[in-house]
Amino acid sequence: MDRKILYMGLLLLVTFFWGVTFPIIQEALKFIGPGPFLALRFFVATVLMAFFIRKGTGFLSLSNIKHGLIAGFLLFLGYYFQTVGLEYTSAAASGIITGAYVVILPLISFLYLRTRISRVDLMASVIAFGGLILMSLGSLNNLGTELGDILTLLCAVGYALQIAYVSKHSRNINSSTFTFYQIAAVTIFSTLSIPFTPGGMGTINLYVLFAIIFTAIFGSVFGYYVSTVALIYVEPTAAGIIFVGEPIFAALAAVIIAHEQLGVFVIIGGAVMILAMFFTAMDKYLKNRKGEISPPSA
């Protein structure tokens, strides 16, 4: 089988696992606080990721450690706001709003990387914002849900910042080393956040253990490792289109696993946001096919 097709399939599987984690985590938060859950999830992921470290990867380089920890702090912000937000909003809404990082990223890249914003990116951002407003209309009478949506939007900003930072500094760092320090940083900052995070410690039961292990293996280690290797064979623009499937899988999983009832505003607003994500991803894919976007260095 052609490796590109193989890894495109694996990327789709990654987005499936990422989508499924939303209702699983939300159910786990009924028993354990967001801080302890994140700390335990990423501690397990850090231990597992250590097996991927090889000699000669610059593991003890101070520069690699610094960049890995900074990227990890930004990743922590994304996971922290996402997980706390899940206590107040639905899993479907969380998955869709999280996916807004696809259209926030061009704006962050313009401010941080000084990359040009295309008209399509600008249009997609406006459309996505409109979709977010539509989704929020259904929660105007529920301040808790509205707060959850706001926290999840902050999560999307955190993910966009992390991607932009990794894009700038990852070229000279071994992928497994960079990923290890990012996951380790999330563990550290999640642990430090426990006293300041609503929900307290909670309890650990069999379901919580399942959620921790499932998300650590499939959401963190498998997801990051496969996506890192897959980008060797799959163009980032094509991968971006595949990643748009994450909020779709999240919404479907929320209905099937958590038996959520999707309101009219959530469905319409979510569809608008996903359309905006698809627009910006497809625009980059077409430009890449035409040779208008320079390929990244190895």
C-alpha positions in Angstrom: 0.0 0.0 0.0 1.2 3.5 -0.8 2.6 5.1 2.4 0.7 8.4 1.8 -2.6 6.6 1.6 -1.7 4.5 4.7 -0.8 7.6 6.8 -3.9 9.5 5.5 -5.9 6.7 6.9 -4.0 6.7 10.1 -4.6 10.5 10.4 -8.3 9.9 10.0 -8.1 7.3 12.8 -6.3 9.9 15.0 -9.1 12.5 14.4 -11.6 9.8 15.3 -9.9 9.0 18.6 -9.5 12.8 19.4 -13.3 13.2 18.7 -14.3 10.2 20.9 -12.3 11.6 23.8 -14.7 14.5 24.4 -17.7 12.6 25.8 -15.3 10.1 27.5 -13.6 12.9 29.4 -16.8 14.7 30.2 -18.2 11.5 31.8 -14.9 11.1 33.8 -15.2 14.7 35.1 -18.4 13.6 37.0 -16.0 11.7 39.4 -12.6 13.5 39.2 -11.6 17.2 38.9 -10.1 18.5 35.6 -6.7 19.2 37.2 -6.1 15.8 38.6 -7.4 14.1 35.5 -5.0 16.1 33.2 -2.1 15.4 35.5 -2.7 11.7 35.6 -3.5 11.4 31.9 -0.3 13.2 30.9 1.8 11.5 33.5 0.9 8.1 31.9 1.5 9.6 28.4 4.9 10.9 29.5 6.0 7.5 30.8 4.8 5.9 27.5 6.4 8.6 25.4 9.8 8.0 27.1 10.0 4.6 25.2 10.2 6.5 21.9 13.3 8.5 22.9 16.5 7.4 21.3 20.2 8.2 21.8 21.5 11.1 19.8 18.2 13.1 19.7 19.5 16.0 21.8 17.4 14.9 24.7 19.4 16.8 27.3 20.0 19.9 25.2 19.0 23.0 27.2 17.7 24.6 24.0 15.5 21.6 23.2 14.3 21.5 26.8 13.4 25.2 26.8 11.5 25.1 23.5 9.7 21.9 24.5 8.6 23.3 27.9 7.3 26.5 26.3 5.4 24.7 23.6 4.2 22.3 26.4 2.9 25.3 28.5 0.9 26.5 25.5 -0.4 23.0 25.0 -1.4 22.9 28.6 -3.4 26.1 28.2 -5.3 24.4 25.4 -6.0 21.2 27.4 -6.8 23.1 30.6 -9.4 25.4 29.2 -10.9 22.6 27.1 -11.2 20.2 30.1 -12.5 22.8 32.5 -14.9 24.0 29.8 -16.3 20.5 29.5 -17.7 20.8 33.0 -20.0 23.5 31.7 -20.8 22.8 28.1 -21.7 19.8 26.0 -19.1 17.4 24.5 -20.4 18.2 21.0 -20.1 22.0 21.4 -16.7 21.5 23.0 -15.4 19.5 20.0 -16.8 22.0 17.5 -15.5 25.1 19.2 -12.1 23.5 19.8 -11.8 22.9 16.1 -11.9 26.7 15.6 -8.1 26.6 16.1 -8.0 25.8 12.3 -9.3 29.3 11.5 -7.6 31.1 14.5 -4.2 29.8 13.5 -3.8 32.1 10.4 -4.4 35.1 12.6 -1.9 33.9 15.2 0.6 33.1 12.4 0.2 36.6 11.1 1.0 38.2 14.5 3.7 35.7 15.6 5.2 34.3 12.4 4.4 37.4 10.2 2.8 35.2 7.5 0.3 36.8 5.2 -3.4 36.3 5.8 -5.3 35.3 2.7 -8.8 36.6 1.9 -10.1 33.0 2.3 -8.5 32.8 5.8 -10.1 36.2 6.8 -13.5 35.1 5.4 -13.3 31.8 7.2 -12.5 33.5 10.5 -15.5 35.8 10.1 -17.7 32.8 9.2 -16.4 30.7 12.1 -17.1 33.6 14.5 -20.6 33.9 13.1 -21.1 30.1 13.7 -19.9 30.5 17.3 -22.4 33.3 17.9 -25.2 31.0 16.5 -24.1 28.2 18.8 -24.1 30.6 21.8 -27.7 31.7 21.1 -28.9 28.4 22.5 -27.1 29.0 25.8 -28.0 32.7 26.4 -30.3 31.6 29.2 -27.7 29.3 30.7 -24.7 31.2 32.0 -22.8 28.0 32.8 -23.0 26.7 29.3 -22.0 30.2 27.9 -19.0 30.1 30.3 -18.0 26.7 29.0 -18.1 27.9 25.4 -15.9 30.9 26.3 -13.4 28.7 28.1 -13.3 26.3 25.1 -12.7 29.2 22.7 -9.7 30.1 24.9 -8.6 26.5 24.5 -8.7 26.9 20.7 -6.5 30.0 21.0 -4.1 28.0 23.2 -3.9 25.2 20.6 -3.3 27.8 17.8 -0.5 29.4 19.7 1.1 26.0 20.4 1.0 25.0 16.7 2.5 28.4 15.6 5.3 28.0 18.2 6.0 24.4 17.2 6.0 25.4 13.5 8.7 28.0 14.3 11.0 25.9 16.5 10.5 22.2 15.6 12.7 22.1 12.5 15.9 21.7 14.6 14.5 19.4 17.3 13.9 15.7 17.1 10.2 15.0 16.9 10.1 12.4 19.7 12.2 14.6 22.0 10.1 17.7 21.3 6.9 15.8 21.9 8.2 14.2 25.1 9.0 17.6 26.7 5.6 19.0 25.6 3.7 16.1 27.2 5.9 16.3 30.3 5.2 20.0 30.6 1.5 19.4 30.5 1.9 17.0 33.4 3.9 19.5 35.4 1.6 22.5 34.8 -1.6 20.3 35.3 -0.3 19.2 38.7 0.5 22.8 39.7 -3.0 23.9 38.7 -4.8 21.4 40.9 -5.2 23.8 43.9 -6.6 26.5 41.7 -8.9 24.4 39.5 -12.7 24.0 40.3 -13.8 20.4 41.0 -11.2 19.5 43.6 -9.5 16.1 43.6 -12.6 13.9 43.3 -12.3 10.1 43.3 -10.7 7.5 41.0 -12.9 4.6 40.0 -12.7 2.1 37.2 -14.2 4.4 34.6 -11.8 7.2 35.5 -8.9 4.8 35.1 -10.3 3.7 31.7 -10.6 7.4 30.6 -7.1 8.2 31.8 -5.5 5.2 30.1 -7.6 5.6 26.9 -6.9 9.3 26.4 -3.2 8.9 27.3 -2.6 6.1 24.8 -4.9 7.0 21.9 -5.4 10.7 22.4 -1.9 11.7 23.4 0.9 9.2 22.5 -0.7 7.5 19.5 -2.2 10.8 18.3 0.9 12.9 18.5 3.3 10.2 17.3 1.2 9.2 14.3 0.5 12.8 13.3 4.2 13.6 13.6 5.3 10.7 11.4 2.4 11.1 9.0 3.4 14.6 8.1 6.5 13.2 6.5 4.4 11.5 3.9 1.2 13.7 3.9 1.2 17.4 3.0 0.3 19.6 6.0 -2.5 21.1 3.9 -4.0 17.7 3.1 -3.7 16.8 6.8 -5.5 20.0 7.7 -8.5 18.9 5.8 -8.5 15.5 7.6 -8.3 17.2 11.0 -11.5 19.1 10.2 -13.2 15.7 10.9 -12.4 15.9 14.6 -15.3 18.1 15.6 -17.6 16.0 13.4 -16.5 12.8 15.2 -16.8 14.7 18.6 -20.4 15.6 17.8 -21.3 12.1 16.6 -19.6 10.5 19.7 -21.4 12.9 22.0 -24.8 11.7 20.6 -23.9 8.0 20.5 -21.9 7.7 23.7 -23.2 10.4 25.9 -26.7 10.4 24.4 -26.6 14.2 24.0 -29.5 16.0 22.3 -28.1 18.6 19.9 -30.1 21.8 19.8 -31.0 23.6 16.6 -28.5 26.4 17.3 -25.7 23.9 18.0 -26.3 22.0 14.8 -26.6 25.1 12.6 -23.8 27.0 14.3 -21.6 23.9 14.4 -22.2 23.3 10.7 -21.2 26.9 9.9 -18.0 26.6 11.9 -17.0 23.3 10.3 -17.7 24.8 6.9 -15.3 27.7 7.8 -12.6 25.2 8.8 -13.1 23.3 5.6 -12.8 26.5 3.5 -9.4 27.5 5.0 -8.0 23.9 4.9 -9.2 23.4 1.3 -7.8 26.8 0.2 -4.3 25.8 1.5 -4.6 22.4 -0.1 -5.4 23.8 -3.5 -2.6 26.4 -3.3 -0.2 23.7 -2.3 -1.2 21.7 -5.4 -0.6 24.7 -7.6 2.8 25.3 -6.0 1.8 28.6 -4.4 2.8 27.4 -0.9 6.4 26.4 -0.4 6.9 23.0 1.1 8.3 22.9 4.6 12.0 22.0 5.1 12.7 18.5 6.3 
